[in-house]
Amino acid sequence: MKRLFPSAAVRALRCAALAIAAGALPPAAHAAALDTPLTCNETGHQFIADLAGQQLIDPKPTRVESNSINAFSPAQGADLTAFGFRVFAVVGYEKDDPMFRVGDSEPVARSAYGVVVFGSESKVRDAVTAAGGTAIVHRVAPLITAIFCKRS
């Protein structure tokens, strides 16, 4: 029986299909739970620098609030959680630190950092409290909550 494709051609097609499929897949995800740093024992610089150094966030802020809080996006493929809730933004500020841009009003604190998660304020507060956390839990919008540490 005569083959329609020589075996070398079949192997080449298989390799091409695998290469196309591999290119269509997202890069390997980097998962990180941020519970420990959210015990509020770090500075804003340390928190943001550690995440940027691990390539878990984009090192350039995507937004700067008037109170100087800089918002950073998780890096593509990063799967960040805090107390079991998915993180969709990381925030921070450190006075006189070139890593952060300054807003146009009084800074929220000398040093501050945290995350914004998907979850109700009560459920997030319960999870932080159950873990022995001292972070400030604040409702941002329905089912969007900030977990925040600050030093005056």
Secondary structure, 3 states (H helix, E strand, C coil): CCCCCCHHHHHHHHHHHHHHHHHHCCCCCEEEECCCHHHCCCCHHHHHHHHHHCCCECCCCCEECCCCCEEECECCCEEEEECCEEEEEEEEEECCCCCCCCCCCCCCCCEEEEEEEECCHHHHHHHHHHCCCCCEEEEEECCEEEEEEEEC
